[in-house]
Amino acid sequence: MTTLRIGTRASTLARTQSQIVADSLAQVLEVTVELVAVVSEGDRSSAPLTEIGGQGVFVGAVREALVAGDVDIVVHSLKDLPTAPDERVRLAAVPARDDSRDALVARDGLTLGELPVGSTVGTGSPRRAAQLNALGLGLDVVPIRGNVDTRIAKVAAGELDAVLLARAGLVRLGRQDEITETIDPIQMLPAPGQGALAIEVAASAGSLAGDISAALDDPFSRAAVTAERALLRTLEAGCLAPVGALAYVAEGDDGPELWLRGVVVALDGSRAVRQSAVGSTADPTEVGDRLAKEMLAEGADSIMQERSS
């Protein structure tokens, strides 16, 4: 194969992320790479994500193009991947993860703590909204949709005082200078998989999966996001649920250890279940499953039921 076709959503951020992967593969595998834009349901609709399905809404069309053979690989923001397995595809690589934290873009260079009570903060994420409400800063959380340009433009135009976005996406777009505060995970745990990319191939792709894995897969990043997604799956929560999770690998007494923190927050911020766990990098799924069960035992299920009722 001399040319690899990469399926990608048509948004600027998706194409930028796919181009990053394309450049790496072109260099390491010495192949020609071309991007193929695919329009997803999430791109077609302007309705809130909670109304159009949430989990997988940005993945479906691109994945279908892969299964149909219209493209050879696809690149996703890993946080958008459904936790339910799809036997038709294979996760070939999780490249080294970028910054997983959330970021604030606010008027006048303000931080969260400097925004006056009643300031409007835009986000399309129930997770961010719930954790922001839990901080008790008296801010007015406003639901928004749209790409990065659209959201930041609302701040520039004075329609909003600030917006919350993923720091990794802003950096990939070269817009890190517009960040007025990078949010500490102690205040706001990111979405499971945030900051990571996922490279999928068809299950029938043969040696291609191994070639891509050898070229780009980062074992510690894969272990971290696997644990985070296992937590999300066991909680039976979709990617739009008010669930935050962050795992990282640290050196322990007997070698590398996987640390995982998780939170489930009521949308109004009134209740939260926060727990952490540590385990083996060799079995990240066990770490995520175990922590989710501990959180469910502490009442996380009632918070989730509140949201779905």
Phi and psi in degrees as GROMACS dihedral restraints (atoms count N, CA, C in turn):
[ dihedral_restraints ]
;  ai    aj    ak    al  type     phi  dphi    fc
    3     4     5     6     1  -100.6    20    10
    4     5     6     7     1   -18.7    20    10
    6     7     8     9     1  -128.6    20    10
    7     8     9    10     1   128.2    20    10
    9    10    11    12     1  -103.5    20    10
   10    11    12    13     1   127.3    20    10
   12    13    14    15     1   -97.8    20    10
   13    14    15    16     1   119.9    20    10
   15    16    17    18     1  -102.8    20    10
   16    17    18    19     1   118.9    20    10
   18    19    20    21     1   -81.0    20    10
   19    20    21    22     1   134.0    20    10
   21    22    23    24     1  -147.6    20    10
   22    23    24    25     1   149.9    20    10
   24    25    26    27     1   -61.6    20    10
   25    26    27    28     1   159.6    20    10
   27    28    29    30     1   -85.3    20    10
   28    29    30    31     1    -6.3    20    10
   30    31    32    33     1   -65.1    20    10
   31    32    33    34     1   157.4    20    10
   33    34    35    36     1   -59.8    20    10
   34    35    36    37     1   -43.2    20    10
   36    37    38    39     1   -65.3    20    10
   37    38    39    40     1   -45.2    20    10
   39    40    41    42     1   -61.2    20    10
   40    41    42    43     1   -43.2    20    10
   42    43    44    45     1   -67.2    20    10
   43    44    45    46     1   -36.9    20    10
   45    46    47    48     1   -63.2    20    10
   46    47    48    49     1   -45.6    20    10
   48    49    50    51     1   -63.1    20    10
   49    50    51    52     1   -41.9    20    10
   51    52    53    54     1   -66.2    20    10
   52    53    54    55     1   -35.1    20    10
   54    55    56    57     1   -67.8    20    10
   55    56    57    58     1   -34.9    20    10
   57    58    59    60     1   -59.2    20    10
   58    59    60    61     1   -46.0    20    10
   60    61    62    63     1   -66.6    20    10
   61    62    63    64     1   -41.8    20    10
   63    64    65    66     1   -59.2    20    10
   64    65    66    67     1   -44.1    20    10
   66    67    68    69     1   -63.5    20    10
   67    68    69    70     1   -40.3    20    10
   69    70    71    72     1   -66.1    20    10
   70    71    72    73     1   -44.9    20    10
   72    73    74    75     1   -67.0    20    10
   73    74    75    76     1   -39.3    20    10
   75    76    77    78     1   -60.2    20    10
   76    77    78    79     1   -37.1    20    10
   78    79    80    81     1   -76.7    20    10
   79    80    81    82     1   -45.3    20    10
   81    82    83    84     1   -78.3    20    10
   82    83    84    85     1   -43.2    20    10
   84    85    86    87     1   -92.4    20    10
   85    86    87    88     1    -7.6    20    10
   87    88    89    90     1    55.2    20    10
   88    89    90    91     1    53.3    20    10
   90    91    92    93     1  -126.3    20    10
   91    92    93    94     1   163.8    20    10
   93    94    95    96     1   -88.0    20    10
   94    95    96    97     1   136.8    20    10
   96    97    98    99     1  -125.4    20    10
   97    98    99   100     1   135.3    20    10
   99   100   101   102     1  -128.3    20    10
  100   101   102   103     1   145.8    20    10
  102   103   104   105     1   -92.1    20    10
  103   104   105   106     1   138.0    20    10
  105   106   107   108     1  -121.7    20    10
  106   107   108   109     1   114.0    20    10
  108   109   110   111     1   -77.3    20    10
  109   110   111   112     1   135.7    20    10
  111   112   113   114     1  -129.3    20    10
  112   113   114   115     1   129.9    20    10
  114   115   116   117     1   -89.0    20    10
  115   116   117   118     1   125.5    20    10
  117   118   119   120     1   -96.4    20    10
  118   119   120   121     1   168.1    20    10
  120   121   122   123     1   -61.7    20    10
  121   122   123   124     1   -36.8    20    10
  123   124   125   126     1   -63.9    20    10
  124   125   126   127     1   -30.9    20    10
  126   127   128   129     1   -76.7    20    10
  127   128   129   130     1   -30.7    20    10
  129   130   131   132     1   -75.0    20    10
  130   131   132   133     1   -31.5    20    10
  132   133   134   135     1  -101.2    20    10
  133   134   135   136     1   144.0    20    10
  135   136   137   138     1  -102.8    20    10
  136   137   138   139     1     2.6    20    10
  138   139   140   141     1   -70.9    20    10
  139   140   141   142     1   158.2    20    10
  141   142   143   144     1   -57.3    20    10
  142   143   144   145     1   145.5    20    10
  144   145   146   147     1   -60.1    20    10
  145   146   147   148     1   -31.6    20    10
  147   148   149   150     1   -65.0    20    10
  148   149   150   151     1   -19.6    20    10
  150   151   152   153     1   -93.2    20    10
  151   152   153   154     1   -22.0    20    10
  153   154   155   156     1  -108.5    20    10
  154   155   156   157     1    12.3    20    10
  156   157   158   159     1   118.2    20    10
  157   158   159   160     1   -21.9    20    10
  159   160   161   162     1    65.9    20    10
  160   161   162   163     1  -100.6    20    10
  162   163   164   165     1   -63.0    20    10
  163   164   165   166     1   125.5    20    10
  165   166   167   168     1    85.1    20    10
  166   167   168   169     1    -1.8    20    10
  168   169   170   171     1   -66.8    20    10
  169   170   171   172     1   -25.8    20    10
  171   172   173   174     1   -95.5    20    10
  172   173   174   175     1    -2.3    20    10
  174   175   176   177     1  -104.2    20    10
  175   176   177   178     1   -36.7    20    10
  177   178   179   180     1   -51.5    20    10
  178   179   180   181     1   -54.9    20    10
  180   181   182   183     1   -64.9    20    10
  181   182   183   184     1   -39.7    20    10
  183   184   185   186     1   -66.5    20    10
  184   185   186   187     1   -41.7    20    10
  186   187   188   189     1   -66.0    20    10
  187   188   189   190     1   -38.4    20    10
  189   190   191   192     1   -63.9    20    10
  190   191   192   193     1   -37.2    20    10
  192   193   194   195     1   -63.0    20    10
  193   194   195   196     1   -35.8    20    10
  195   196   197   198     1   -66.5    20    10
  196   197   198   199     1   -48.9    20    10
  198   199   200   201     1   -63.2    20    10
  199   200   201   202     1   -34.9    20    10
  201   202   203   204     1   -74.8    20    10
  202   203   204   205     1   -11.1    20    10
  204   205   206   207     1    86.2    20    10
  205   206   207   208     1    10.7    20    10
  207   208   209   210     1   -74.6    20    10
  208   209   210   211     1   -23.6    20    10
  210   211   212   213     1  -136.7    20    10
  211   212   213   214     1   163.7    20    10
  213   214   215   216     1   -96.2    20    10
  214   215   216   217     1   -34.0    20    10
  216   217   218   219     1  -143.0    20    10
  217   218   219   220     1   161.5    20    10
  219   220   221   222     1  -132.4    20    10
  220   221   222   223     1   152.1    20    10
  222   223   224   225     1  -119.4    20    10
  223   224   225   226     1   127.4    20    10
  225   226   227   228     1  -122.1    20    10
  226   227   228   229     1   155.7    20    10
  228   229   230   231     1   -70.0    20    10
  229   230   231   232     1   121.2    20    10
  231   232   233   234     1   -61.0    20    10
  232   233   234   235     1   -30.2    20    10
  234   235   236   237     1   -64.0    20    10
  235   236   237   238     1   -18.0    20    10
  237   238   239   240     1   -84.7    20    10
  238   239   240   241     1   -12.5    20    10
  240   241   242   243     1   -70.0    20    10
  241   242   243   244     1   133.2    20    10
  243   244   245   246     1   -61.3    20    10
  244   245   246   247     1   149.1    20    10
  246   247   248   249     1   -80.7    20    10
  247   248   249   250     1   -19.8    20    10
  249   250   251   252     1   -70.5    20    10
  250   251   252   253     1   135.6    20    10
  252   253   254   255     1   -69.2    20    10
  253   254   255   256     1   150.1    20    10
  255   256   257   258     1  -124.0    20    10
  256   257   258   259     1   107.6    20    10
  258   259   260   261     1   -65.8    20    10
  259   260   261   262     1   -11.3    20    10
  261   262   263   264     1   -80.7    20    10
  262   263   264   265     1   -15.5    20    10
  264   265   266   267     1  -128.7    20    10
  265   266   267   268     1   165.5    20    10
  267   268   269   270     1  -136.8    20    10
  268   269   270   271     1   133.9    20    10
  270   271   272   273     1   -79.2    20    10
  271   272   273   274     1    99.6    20    10
  273   274   275   276     1   -76.1    20    10
  274   275   276   277     1   -35.5    20    10
  276   277   278   279     1  -157.7    20    10
  277   278   279   280     1   144.7    20    10
  279   280   281   282     1  -118.1    20    10
  280   281   282   283     1   102.2    20    10
  282   283   284   285     1   -63.6    20    10
  283   284   285   286     1   166.6    20    10
  285   286   287   288     1   -50.8    20    10
  286   287   288   289     1   129.5    20    10
  288   289   290   291     1   -72.8    20    10
  289   290   291   292     1   140.6    20    10
  291   292   293   294     1   -86.7    20    10
  292   293   294   295     1  -176.8    20    10
  294   295   296   297     1   -54.4    20    10
  295   296   297   298     1   125.4    20    10
  297   298   299   300     1   -88.1    20    10
  298   299   300   301     1    -7.8    20    10
  300   301   302   303     1   -76.2    20    10
  301   302   303   304     1   159.9    20    10
  303   304   305   306     1   -83.1    20    10
  304   305   306   307     1   159.5    20    10
  306   307   308   309     1  -137.0    20    10
  307   308   309   310     1   147.5    20    10
  309   310   311   312     1  -103.8    20    10
  310   311   312   313     1   134.2    20    10
  312   313   314   315     1  -118.7    20    10
  313   314   315   316     1   109.2    20    10
  315   316   317   318     1  -125.4    20    10
  316   317   318   319     1   158.5    20    10
  318   319   320   321     1   -64.1    20    10
  319   320   321   322     1   149.2    20    10
  321   322   323   324     1    58.4    20    10
  322   323   324   325     1    22.1    20    10
  324   325   326   327     1    70.1    20    10
  325   326   327   328     1    21.2    20    10
  327   328   329   330     1   -76.8    20    10
  328   329   330   331     1   153.2    20    10
  330   331   332   333     1   -97.0    20    10
  331   332   333   334     1   173.6    20    10
  333   334   335   336     1   -57.0    20    10
  334   335   336   337     1   -45.5    20    10
  336   337   338   339     1   -67.6    20    10
  337   338   339   340     1   -20.1    20    10
  339   340   341   342     1   -93.0    20    10
  340   341   342   343     1   -14.0    20    10
  342   343   344   345     1   -67.3    20    10
  343   344   345   346     1   130.3    20    10
  345   346   347   348     1   -63.9    20    10
  346   347   348   349     1   153.2    20    10
  348   349   350   351     1   -55.0    20    10
  349   350   351   352     1   135.4    20    10
  351   352   353   354     1    91.1    20    10
  352   353   354   355     1    -4.8    20    10
  354   355   356   357     1   -62.1    20    10
  355   356   357   358     1   144.8    20    10
  357   358   359   360     1   -92.1    20    10
  358   359   360   361     1   127.3    20    10
  360   361   362   363     1  -122.2    20    10
  361   362   363   364     1   121.3    20    10
  363   364   365   366     1   -93.0    20    10
  364   365   366   367     1   137.3    20    10
  366   367   368   369     1  -159.8    20    10
  367   368   369   370     1   146.2    20    10
  369   370   371   372     1   -97.6    20    10
  370   371   372   373     1     6.6    20    10
  372   373   374   375     1  -107.0    20    10
  373   374   375   376     1   116.7    20    10
  375   376   377   378     1   -58.1    20    10
  376   377   378   379     1   -33.0    20    10
  378   379   380   381     1   -60.6    20    10
  379   380   381   382     1   -49.2    20    10
  381   382   383   384     1   -65.5    20    10
  382   383   384   385     1   -42.5    20    10
  384   385   386   387     1   -60.7    20    10
  385   386   387   388     1   -45.7    20    10
  387   388   389   390     1   -63.8    20    10
  388   389   390   391     1   -45.5    20    10
  390   391   392   393     1   -70.1    20    10
  391   392   393   394     1   -32.2    20    10
  393   394   395   396     1   -66.5    20    10
  394   395   396   397     1   -43.7    20    10
  396   397   398   399     1   -61.8    20    10
  397   398   399   400     1   -36.2    20    10
  399   400   401   402     1   -67.0    20    10
  400   401   402   403     1   -21.5    20    10
  402   403   404   405     1   -72.5    20    10
  403   404   405   406     1   -17.2    20    10
  405   406   407   408     1    67.1    20    10
  406   407   408   409     1    35.6    20    10
  408   409   410   411     1   -90.6    20    10
  409   410   411   412     1    -3.0    20    10
  411   412   413   414     1    73.6    20    10
  412   413   414   415     1    26.8    20    10
  414   415   416   417     1   -90.4    20    10
  415   416   417   418     1   151.5    20    10
  417   418   419   420     1   -97.0    20    10
  418   419   420   421     1   109.7    20    10
  420   421   422   423     1   -85.4    20    10
  421   422   423   424     1   125.4    20    10
  423   424   425   426     1  -115.9    20    10
  424   425   426   427     1   126.4    20    10
  426   427   428   429     1   -72.4    20    10
  427   428   429   430     1   134.6    20    10
  429   430   431   432     1  -138.7    20    10
  430   431   432   433     1   158.0    20    10
  432   433   434   435     1  -127.8    20    10
  433   434   435   436     1   172.6    20    10
  435   436   437   438     1   118.4    20    10
  436   437   438   439     1   167.3    20    10
  438   439   440   441     1   -77.7    20    10
  439   440   441   442     1   179.8    20    10
  441   442   443   444     1   -59.3    20    10
  442   443   444   445     1   -44.8    20    10
  444   445   446   447     1   -58.0    20    10
  445   446   447   448     1   -45.7    20    10
  447   448   449   450     1   -62.0    20    10
  448   449   450   451     1   -42.4    20    10
  450   451   452   453     1   -69.5    20    10
  451   452   453   454     1   -45.5    20    10
  453   454   455   456     1   -67.2    20    10
  454   455   456   457     1   -32.9    20    10
  456   457   458   459     1   -61.8    20    10
  457   458   459   460     1   -30.3    20    10
  459   460   461   462     1   -66.4    20    10
  460   461   462   463     1   -30.6    20    10
  462   463   464   465     1   -73.6    20    10
  463   464   465   466     1   -45.6    20    10
  465   466   467   468     1   -61.0    20    10
  466   467   468   469     1   -34.3    20    10
  468   469   470   471     1   -83.5    20    10
  469   470   471   472     1    -6.0    20    10
  471   472   473   474     1    83.8    20    10
  472   473   474   475     1     8.8    20    10
  474   475   476   477     1   -73.9    20    10
  475   476   477   478     1   -29.2    20    10
  477   478   479   480     1  -134.0    20    10
  478   479   480   481     1   155.4    20    10
  480   481   482   483     1   -84.0    20    10
  481   482   483   484     1   -25.4    20    10
  483   484   485   486     1  -165.6    20    10
  484   485   486   487     1   162.6    20    10
  486   487   488   489     1  -134.4    20    10
  487   488   489   490     1   153.0    20    10
  489   490   491   492     1  -108.4    20    10
  490   491   492   493     1   131.2    20    10
  492   493   494   495     1  -141.3    20    10
  493   494   495   496     1   168.7    20    10
  495   496   497   498     1   -76.6    20    10
  496   497   498   499     1   128.5    20    10
  498   499   500   501     1   -60.1    20    10
  499   500   501   502     1   -40.4    20    10
  501   502   503   504     1   -58.7    20    10
  502   503   504   505     1   -41.5    20    10
  504   505   506   507     1   -64.3    20    10
  505   506   507   508     1   -40.7    20    10
  507   508   509   510     1   -64.8    20    10
  508   509   510   511     1   -40.4    20    10
  510   511   512   513     1   -66.2    20    10
  511   512   513   514     1   -42.8    20    10
  513   514   515   516     1   -61.8    20    10
  514   515   516   517     1   -29.5    20    10
  516   517   518   519     1   -87.9    20    10
  517   518   519   520     1    -0.4    20    10
  519   520   521   522     1    74.2    20    10
  520   521   522   523     1    25.0    20    10
  522   523   524   525     1  -112.1    20    10
  523   524   525   526     1    23.6    20    10
  525   526   527   528     1   -63.9    20    10
  526   527   528   529     1   -23.8    20    10
  528   529   530   531     1   -68.9    20    10
  529   530   531   532     1   -15.9    20    10
  531   532   533   534     1   -86.9    20    10
  532   533   534   535     1    -9.0    20    10
  534   535   536   537     1   -70.8    20    10
  535   536   537   538     1   126.6    20    10
  537   538   539   540     1   -98.8    20    10
  538   539   540   541     1   -17.1    20    10
  540   541   542   543     1  -161.4    20    10
  541   542   543   544     1   133.6    20    10
  543   544   545   546     1   -93.9    20    10
  544   545   546   547     1   123.6    20    10
  546   547   548   549     1   -80.6    20    10
  547   548   549   550     1   125.4    20    10
  549   550   551   552     1   -64.6    20    10
  550   551   552   553     1   133.8    20    10
  552   553   554   555     1   -58.5    20    10
  553   554   555   556     1   -19.2    20    10
  555   556   557   558     1   -63.3    20    10
  556   557   558   559     1   -33.3    20    10
  558   559   560   561     1   -85.0    20    10
  559   560   561   562     1   -37.8    20    10
  561   562   563   564     1  -148.9    20    10
  562   563   564   565     1   103.7    20    10
  564   565   566   567     1   -71.3    20    10
  565   566   567   568     1   138.5    20    10
  567   568   569   570     1   -72.8    20    10
  568   569   570   571     1   173.1    20    10
  570   571   572   573     1   -69.8    20    10
  571   572   573   574     1   146.4    20    10
  573   574   575   576     1   -53.6    20    10
  574   575   576   577     1   125.8    20    10
  576   577   578   579     1    86.2    20    10
  577   578   579   580     1    -2.9    20    10
  579   580   581   582     1   -61.9    20    10
  580   581   582   583     1   138.6    20    10
  582   583   584   585     1    89.6    20    10
  583   584   585   586     1    -9.9    20    10
  585   586   587   588     1  -106.0    20    10
  586   587   588   589     1   152.4    20    10
  588   589   590   591     1  -108.0    20    10
  589   590   591   592     1   152.2    20    10
  591   592   593   594     1  -121.7    20    10
  592   593   594   595     1   129.8    20    10
  594   595   596   597     1  -112.2    20    10
  595   596   597   598     1   115.8    20    10
  597   598   599   600     1  -109.1    20    10
  598   599   600   601     1   149.0    20    10
  600   601   602   603     1  -129.0    20    10
  601   602   603   604     1   165.2    20    10
  603   604   605   606     1   -67.6    20    10
  604   605   606   607     1   148.8    20    10
  606   607   608   609     1   -58.9    20    10
  607   608   609   610     1   -24.9    20    10
  609   610   611   612     1   -92.5    20    10
  610   611   612   613     1    13.4    20    10
  612   613   614   615     1   -72.3    20    10
  613   614   615   616     1   -10.5    20    10
  615   616   617   618     1    67.4    20    10
  616   617   618   619     1  -129.9    20    10
  618   619   620   621     1   -72.1    20    10
  619   620   621   622     1   -13.4    20    10
  621   622   623   624     1   -59.0    20    10
  622   623   624   625     1   -41.5    20    10
  624   625   626   627     1   -60.0    20    10
  625   626   627   628     1   -44.1    20    10
  627   628   629   630     1   -65.4    20    10
  628   629   630   631     1   -38.6    20    10
  630   631   632   633     1   -64.1    20    10
  631   632   633   634     1   -43.6    20    10
  633   634   635   636     1   -69.0    20    10
  634   635   636   637     1   -41.4    20    10
  636   637   638   639     1   -59.6    20    10
  637   638   639   640     1   -47.2    20    10
  639   640   641   642     1   -62.4    20    10
  640   641   642   643     1   -32.5    20    10
  642   643   644   645     1   -80.5    20    10
  643   644   645   646     1   -38.1    20    10
  645   646   647   648     1  -129.0    20    10
  646   647   648   649     1   -14.8    20    10
  648   649   650   651     1   -70.7    20    10
  649   650   651   652     1   134.7    20    10
  651   652   653   654     1  -111.2    20    10
  652   653   654   655     1   110.7    20    10
  654   655   656   657     1   -58.1    20    10
  655   656   657   658     1   -39.9    20    10
  657   658   659   660     1   -70.3    20    10
  658   659   660   661     1   -38.9    20    10
  660   661   662   663     1   -64.7    20    10
  661   662   663   664     1   -41.5    20    10
  663   664   665   666     1   -63.5    20    10
  664   665   666   667     1   -42.9    20    10
  666   667   668   669     1   -60.9    20    10
  667   668   669   670     1   -42.7    20    10
  669   670   671   672     1   -63.4    20    10
  670   671   672   673     1   -49.4    20    10
  672   673   674   675     1   -71.9    20    10
  673   674   675   676     1   -28.4    20    10
  675   676   677   678     1   -64.5    20    10
  676   677   678   679     1   -42.3    20    10
  678   679   680   681     1   -64.3    20    10
  679   680   681   682     1   -43.6    20    10
  681   682   683   684     1   -62.1    20    10
  682   683   684   685     1   -42.8    20    10
  684   685   686   687     1   -72.5    20    10
  685   686   687   688     1   -31.1    20    10
  687   688   689   690     1   -64.3    20    10
  688   689   690   691     1   -40.4    20    10
  690   691   692   693     1   -58.9    20    10
  691   692   693   694     1   -47.9    20    10
  693   694   695   696     1   -61.6    20    10
  694   695   696   697     1   -42.7    20    10
  696   697   698   699     1   -65.8    20    10
  697   698   699   700     1   -44.5    20    10
  699   700   701   702     1   -68.8    20    10
  700   701   702   703     1   -30.9    20    10
  702   703   704   705     1   -71.7    20    10
  703   704   705   706     1   -11.6    20    10
  705   706   707   708     1    58.1    20    10
  706   707   708   709     1    43.8    20    10
  708   709   710   711     1  -114.2    20    10
  709   710   711   712     1   138.8    20    10
  711   712   713   714     1   -81.8    20    10
  712   713   714   715     1   177.5    20    10
  714   715   716   717     1   -70.7    20    10
  715   716   717   718     1    -9.2    20    10
  717   718   719   720     1  -102.9    20    10
  718   719   720   721     1     5.5    20    10
  720   721   722   723     1   -72.8    20    10
  721   722   723   724     1   155.8    20    10
  723   724   725   726     1   -76.1    20    10
  724   725   726   727     1    61.5    20    10
  726   727   728   729     1  -121.3    20    10
  727   728   729   730     1   128.1    20    10
  729   730   731   732     1  -115.6    20    10
  730   731   732   733     1   147.7    20    10
  732   733   734   735     1  -154.7    20    10
  733   734   735   736     1   144.2    20    10
  735   736   737   738     1  -150.2    20    10
  736   737   738   739     1   124.3    20    10
  738   739   740   741     1  -118.1    20    10
  739   740   741   742     1   151.4    20    10
  741   742   743   744     1  -152.4    20    10
  742   743   744   745     1   158.5    20    10
  744   745   746   747     1  -101.6    20    10
  745   746   747   748     1   130.5    20    10
  747   748   749   750     1  -131.2    20    10
  748   749   750   751     1   154.8    20    10
  750   751   752   753     1   -77.9    20    10
  751   752   753   754     1   122.0    20    10
  753   754   755   756     1  -105.0    20    10
  754   755   756   757     1  -174.2    20    10
  756   757   758   759     1   -62.7    20    10
  757   758   759   760     1   -32.1    20    10
  759   760   761   762     1  -112.6    20    10
  760   761   762   763     1    21.6    20    10
  762   763   764   765     1   118.1    20    10
  763   764   765   766     1  -168.6    20    10
  765   766   767   768     1   -61.3    20    10
  766   767   768   769     1   138.5    20    10
  768   769   770   771     1  -125.3    20    10
  769   770   771   772     1   148.9    20    10
  771   772   773   774     1  -102.2    20    10
  772   773   774   775     1   120.3    20    10
  774   775   776   777     1  -107.0    20    10
  775   776   777   778     1   135.2    20    10
  777   778   779   780     1  -134.4    20    10
  778   779   780   781     1   131.2    20    10
  780   781   782   783     1  -116.4    20    10
  781   782   783   784     1   143.2    20    10
  783   784   785   786     1  -139.7    20    10
  784   785   786   787     1   154.3    20    10
  786   787   788   789     1  -147.0    20    10
  787   788   789   790     1   140.9    20    10
  789   790   791   792     1  -122.7    20    10
  790   791   792   793     1   126.7    20    10
  792   793   794   795     1  -126.7    20    10
  793   794   795   796     1   136.2    20    10
  795   796   797   798     1   -62.1    20    10
  796   797   798   799     1   145.7    20    10
  798   799   800   801     1   -60.1    20    10
  799   800   801   802     1   -30.5    20    10
  801   802   803   804     1   -86.9    20    10
  802   803   804   805     1     1.2    20    10
  804   805   806   807     1    79.3    20    10
  805   806   807   808     1     5.8    20    10
  807   808   809   810     1   -77.2    20    10
  808   809   810   811     1   -25.3    20    10
  810   811   812   813     1  -137.4    20    10
  811   812   813   814     1   149.0    20    10
  813   814   815   816     1  -153.9    20    10
  814   815   816   817     1   147.7    20    10
  816   817   818   819     1  -118.3    20    10
  817   818   819   820     1   119.7    20    10
  819   820   821   822     1  -122.8    20    10
  820   821   822   823     1   129.5    20    10
  822   823   824   825     1  -145.0    20    10
  823   824   825   826     1   164.1    20    10
  825   826   827   828     1  -140.4    20    10
  826   827   828   829     1   161.2    20    10
  828   829   830   831     1  -151.2    20    10
  829   830   831   832     1   159.6    20    10
  831   832   833   834     1  -135.0    20    10
  832   833   834   835     1   146.4    20    10
  834   835   836   837     1  -165.6    20    10
  835   836   837   838     1  -163.3    20    10
  837   838   839   840     1   -85.6    20    10
  838   839   840   841     1   139.0    20    10
  840   841   842   843     1   -66.5    20    10
  841   842   843   844     1   -18.0    20    10
  843   844   845   846     1   -77.6    20    10
  844   845   846   847     1   -17.0    20    10
  846   847   848   849     1  -138.6    20    10
  847   848   849   850     1    67.1    20    10
  849   850   851   852     1   -65.4    20    10
  850   851   852   853     1   -28.3    20    10
  852   853   854   855     1   -62.9    20    10
  853   854   855   856     1   -40.4    20    10
  855   856   857   858     1   -61.4    20    10
  856   857   858   859     1   -40.3    20    10
  858   859   860   861     1   -62.9    20    10
  859   860   861   862     1   -46.1    20    10
  861   862   863   864     1   -66.3    20    10
  862   863   864   865     1   -43.1    20    10
  864   865   866   867     1   -60.8    20    10
  865   866   867   868     1   -45.3    20    10
  867   868   869   870     1   -62.6    20    10
  868   869   870   871     1   -44.4    20    10
  870   871   872   873     1   -66.3    20    10
  871   872   873   874     1   -40.3    20    10
  873   874   875   876     1   -60.5    20    10
  874   875   876   877     1   -41.6    20    10
  876   877   878   879     1   -65.7    20    10
  877   878   879   880     1   -37.9    20    10
  879   880   881   882     1   -64.9    20    10
  880   881   882   883     1   -38.8    20    10
  882   883   884   885     1   -69.2    20    10
  883   884   885   886     1   -38.6    20    10
  885   886   887   888     1   -62.6    20    10
  886   887   888   889     1   -38.9    20    10
  888   889   890   891     1   -65.3    20    10
  889   890   891   892     1   -23.9    20    10
  891   892   893   894     1   -92.1    20    10
  892   893   894   895     1     3.9    20    10
  894   895   896   897     1   107.1    20    10
  895   896   897   898     1     9.1    20    10
  897   898   899   900     1   -61.1    20    10
  898   899   900   901     1   -30.5    20    10
  900   901   902   903     1   -63.8    20    10
  901   902   903   904     1   -37.6    20    10
  903   904   905   906     1   -67.8    20    10
  904   905   906   907     1   -34.4    20    10
  906   907   908   909     1   -66.6    20    10
  907   908   909   910     1   -41.2    20    10
  909   910   911   912     1   -65.5    20    10
  910   911   912   913     1   -39.9    20    10
  912   913   914   915     1   -66.4    20    10
  913   914   915   916     1   -35.2    20    10
  915   916   917   918     1   -56.5    20    10
  916   917   918   919     1   -43.4    20    10
  918   919   920   921     1   -68.5    20    10
  919   920   921   922     1   -37.1    20    10
  921   922   923   924     1   -86.5    20    10
  922   923   924   925     1    -9.3    20    10
